[in-house]
Amino acid sequence: MYRPLPKQVTIKKSEIDGLGLFSTEEIPSGTDLGMTHIYDDRFQDSLIRLPLGGFFNHSEIPNCDVIEKWYDERNKPVHHLRLITNKTILEGEELTAKYTIYDPTK
C-alpha cells in the first residue's frame, strides 16, 4: 500500500515555518525515512519534490541529513535525495535538515 509519508511521521504546524514533519514515535539515528526529491531536468531546479520533501524545514542544527543517491529502476538509474536521521528523534520532535536545494532568486 502506498503511503506518502513514513508511518512514524506526520505533518503539523511548525514554529520554524508553516507546516513541518514531526515524529509520532521515537525514531533511531540512521533511519532512512525515504525519498524527498527526484532529479529530472524537465522541472525547475531539476527536482521533483515528493510528499516527504515538501514539509521538512531547514535548521542550522538539523536532526536529519539529505543524502544524494542513485538506484536502478528496471535497469534505468534514478537520481534522487533521501531524508536520513542523524540522531535519535524523540516522539513529537520536528524533523529538520540543513539544505540549499533551491535558488531563491528564480
C-alpha positions as CSV (number, residue, x, y, z in Angstrom):
1,M,0.0,0.0,0.0
2,Y,1.3,3.5,-0.9
3,R,2.0,5.8,2.0
4,P,3.0,9.4,1.1
5,L,4.8,9.6,4.5
6,P,6.6,7.1,6.6
7,K,4.4,5.6,9.4
8,Q,6.4,7.3,12.1
9,V,6.0,10.8,10.7
10,T,3.1,13.3,10.5
11,I,2.6,16.9,9.3
12,K,1.8,19.6,11.9
13,K,2.1,23.4,12.4
14,S,5.8,24.3,12.8
15,E,7.3,27.0,14.9
16,I,10.1,27.2,12.3
17,D,7.9,28.0,9.3
18,G,4.4,27.0,8.2
19,L,4.0,23.2,8.4
20,G,6.7,20.7,9.3
21,L,7.3,17.0,9.7
22,F,7.0,15.6,13.3
23,S,7.8,12.2,14.7
24,T,4.8,10.2,16.0
25,E,7.2,7.8,17.8
26,E,10.9,7.6,18.7
27,I,13.0,7.2,15.5
28,P,16.5,5.7,15.8
29,S,19.6,7.5,14.4
30,G,20.4,6.4,10.9
31,T,16.8,5.7,9.9
32,D,16.2,6.2,6.2
33,L,12.8,7.9,6.0
34,G,12.6,7.7,2.3
35,M,12.8,9.8,-0.9
36,T,12.3,13.5,-0.7
37,H,13.1,14.6,-4.3
38,I,13.8,13.0,-7.7
39,Y,16.1,14.7,-10.2
40,D,14.5,15.5,-13.6
41,D,15.9,18.2,-15.9
42,R,12.5,19.0,-17.2
43,F,11.5,20.7,-13.9
44,Q,12.5,23.9,-12.2
45,D,15.8,23.4,-10.2
46,S,15.9,19.9,-11.9
47,L,13.9,18.4,-9.0
48,I,10.5,16.9,-8.4
49,R,9.5,17.3,-4.8
50,L,7.8,14.3,-3.2
51,P,5.4,14.4,-0.2
52,L,8.2,13.8,2.3
53,G,10.3,16.6,0.7
54,G,7.5,19.1,0.8
55,F,7.3,19.5,4.6
56,F,10.7,19.2,6.4
57,N,12.1,22.6,7.5
58,H,15.6,24.0,7.4
59,S,17.8,24.1,10.5
60,E,21.4,25.1,11.1
61,I,21.4,22.3,13.8
62,P,19.5,19.6,11.9
63,N,18.5,16.2,13.2
64,C,18.3,14.7,9.6
65,D,20.6,14.7,6.6
66,V,19.5,15.0,2.9
67,I,21.6,12.4,1.1
68,E,22.0,12.1,-2.7
69,K,21.6,8.6,-4.0
70,W,21.2,6.6,-7.2
71,Y,19.3,3.3,-7.7
72,D,18.3,1.2,-10.7
73,E,14.6,1.1,-11.5
74,R,14.1,-1.5,-14.3
75,N,17.7,-1.1,-15.5
76,K,17.3,2.7,-15.5
77,P,19.3,4.8,-13.0
78,V,17.2,7.1,-10.8
79,H,19.0,10.1,-9.2
80,H,17.2,11.2,-6.0
81,L,17.5,12.6,-2.5
82,R,16.6,10.8,0.8
83,L,16.0,12.0,4.3
84,I,18.0,10.1,6.9
85,T,18.0,10.8,10.7
86,N,21.5,11.8,12.1
87,K,20.4,11.3,15.8
88,T,17.6,9.7,17.7
89,I,14.4,11.7,17.1
90,L,12.1,11.8,20.1
91,E,8.3,11.4,19.8
92,G,6.8,14.8,18.9
93,E,10.1,16.3,17.7
94,E,10.2,18.2,14.4
95,L,12.4,16.7,11.7
96,T,14.8,19.2,10.2
97,A,17.6,19.2,7.7
98,K,20.2,21.8,6.6
99,Y,19.7,22.4,2.9
100,T,20.2,24.7,0.0
101,I,18.2,22.8,-2.6
102,Y,16.5,25.8,-4.3
103,D,17.8,29.0,-5.7
104,P,15.6,31.7,-4.1
105,T,16.4,34.2,-6.9
106,K,14.5,32.1,-9.5
